[in-house]
Amino acid sequence: MTSFFNLRAPSLLRGNLLALLSLVISFPLAKFPFDQANPAMLLPIIGATAGMIETFRCIRIRWSWYHGAVLISLYMDVLILTMILFLALYPLIVK
């Protein structure tokens, strides 16, 4: 748990929480059912990208089960970032 608060040490939990919190925050910012354009959507995009970078820092050189879990977490981060970008760009493309 001490690596969670130490920003110099990579933390898988910190990366996953950053990405998931960015996703949760993006729905109210996008006014989800109505999908209105909002420049504040840059904050969740930056947060999800930072979470992905933090998760990527946890990759080890040799393959292990931990390495596989980190790859699955990176895939989750890519899906989260795609969803946030969809919520941010959909109102701009449709109009």
C-alpha positions in Angstrom: 0.0 0.0 0.0 2.9 2.3 0.5 3.7 2.2 -3.3 0.2 3.6 -3.9 1.2 6.9 -2.4 4.8 7.0 -3.6 4.6 8.5 -7.1 8.1 7.3 -8.0 7.2 3.7 -7.6 4.9 2.1 -10.2 1.5 1.0 -8.9 -1.0 -1.1 -10.7 -3.8 -0.1 -8.3 -3.1 3.6 -8.8 -3.2 3.3 -12.6 -6.5 1.3 -12.6 -8.2 3.7 -10.2 -7.1 6.7 -12.2 -8.6 5.2 -15.4 -11.8 4.1 -13.7 -12.3 7.4 -12.0 -11.8 9.2 -15.3 -14.5 7.0 -16.8 -17.0 7.7 -14.0 -16.3 11.4 -14.1 -16.7 11.5 -17.9 -20.4 10.5 -17.8 -21.7 13.5 -15.9 -19.3 15.9 -17.8 -20.7 14.7 -21.1 -24.3 14.9 -19.8 -24.6 11.3 -21.1 -28.1 10.8 -22.3 -28.1 14.2 -24.1 -24.4 14.2 -25.2 -23.5 17.8 -25.2 -20.1 19.1 -26.2 -18.1 20.2 -23.2 -14.4 21.3 -23.2 -14.0 20.0 -19.7 -14.0 16.5 -21.2 -10.2 17.0 -21.6 -9.8 16.3 -17.9 -11.0 12.7 -18.1 -9.0 12.1 -21.3 -5.8 13.3 -19.6 -6.7 11.3 -16.4 -7.3 8.1 -18.4 -4.1 8.6 -20.4 -2.2 9.1 -17.1 -3.7 5.9 -15.7 -2.6 4.1 -18.9 0.9 5.4 -18.5 1.0 4.4 -14.8 -0.2 0.9 -15.7 2.4 0.6 -18.5 5.1 1.4 -15.9 4.2 -1.9 -14.1 5.2 -4.1 -17.1 8.2 -6.4 -16.3 10.7 -7.7 -18.7 10.1 -11.4 -18.3 6.6 -12.9 -18.7 4.7 -14.0 -15.6 1.1 -14.1 -14.5 1.6 -10.5 -13.1 2.8 -9.4 -16.6 -0.4 -11.0 -18.1 -2.6 -9.1 -15.6 -0.9 -5.9 -16.5 -1.6 -6.5 -20.2 -5.2 -7.1 -19.4 -5.3 -3.9 -17.4 -3.7 -2.1 -20.3 -6.5 -3.4 -22.6 -9.1 -2.2 -20.1 -7.4 1.3 -20.1 -7.5 1.4 -23.9 -11.3 0.5 -23.8 -11.9 3.2 -21.2 -10.0 5.8 -23.2 -12.0 4.8 -26.3 -15.3 5.3 -24.4 -14.2 8.7 -23.1 -13.1 9.8 -26.5 -16.5 8.6 -27.9 -18.4 10.6 -25.3 -16.2 13.7 -26.1 -16.2 13.5 -29.9 -19.7 12.2 -30.6 -21.5 15.5 -30.2 -19.0 17.2 -32.4 -19.3 14.7 -35.2 -23.1 14.4 -35.3 -23.8 18.1 -35.7 
